[in-house]
Amino acid sequence: MGSTLDRTDQRRRAICVAVIALQALYSFALMPAAPALLGRDPVLLEALRSSTAAMVAGGAFARVGDASLVLALLAPLPTLLMADPFVWWAGRLWGPGVANYLIGRGPRAKRRTQRAVRLFERYRSWAVVLAYLLPVPSALIYAAAGWTGMRLRRFLLLDLVGTSLWVVLVVGLGYAVGATGVRVAHAITRYSLLLTVASVVVGLAVVGLRGLSHRRSRPDIPSAVVVDAPPRRAPVAVPASDTRE
């Protein structure tokens, strides 16, 4: 019975890790296309990648009549929401230790984790709703919701409300900017090739630095421990004794 439960738990953890990793790869793979789409079809970019720049551009295009405001508000929701249940699940499966894999193991990461835990313990449901506005990574809030026992149905509802508020805020900012935002998006698209190369280089550098920080934060484990052995004593010659009877 115990071995069956262990295999089930390992299978769940493997599925959770695989989904989160695939989502990260998906976002990274679309990074080169972002500058080219920003000034041409920001609503499509919202649906594909849901970046803050895409949402601002979507609102700006809606202001000048080049995009639908309703689509600009709805397009980023699926992409923004798709990873959150799995981060909650990771918190449920691994507990507080999952924070080491979400943001790293260094002293700064530890302080951010402690801050996120304090915020969640203080605000609970409101922390999930306001996760995008809190001074900690939203993934830590979602994972904390998982390891503290918040029900999945409640978490999904709160996450939907909070993400929708964030989209309205960012798209509304683009709508307020209007034509200026459209011009900026067109300028970014005009230099999309250079920006694509730069974004790929920056992305690879970030991944490399994170991997380096993970290695440095691990305690050094010596391959072998050398213990000074006591000095050997010279053999003492024992004279043979007669065994005559």
Number of C-alpha atoms within 10 A of each C-alpha: 5 7 8 9 10 11 11 12 13 13 12 15 15 11 13 18 15 12 15 18 12 12 14 12 12 13 15 15 12 12 17 18 17 24 26 21 20 28 25 17 18 31 30 18 27 30 20 20 24 22 19 16 19 30 31 30 37 36 34 31 31 25 21 14 11 14 18 15 20 10 16 29 21 15 23 25 18 15 17 20 16 13 17 20 20 19 26 27 22 26 25 19 19 14 18 18 14 19 23 14 9 16 18 19 21 14 10 11 15 15 13 17 24 15 16 25 20 12 20 21 15 11 12 17 17 14 24 28 23 19 24 17 13 14 11 18 16 19 21 26 29 26 29 31 28 25 19 16 12 16 11 14 10 11 20 16 13 18 24 18 14 19 21 18 14 19 23 16 15 20 25 22 17 26 23 15 17 21 17 14 24 27 15 15 26 19 14 19 21 15 12 20 15 12 18 18 13 13 17 15 11 12 14 13 12 12 11 12 12 15 13 11 14 16 13 12 13 10 7 8 7 7 6 6 7 7 6 6 6 6 6 6 6 6 6 6 6 6 6 6 6 6 5 4 3
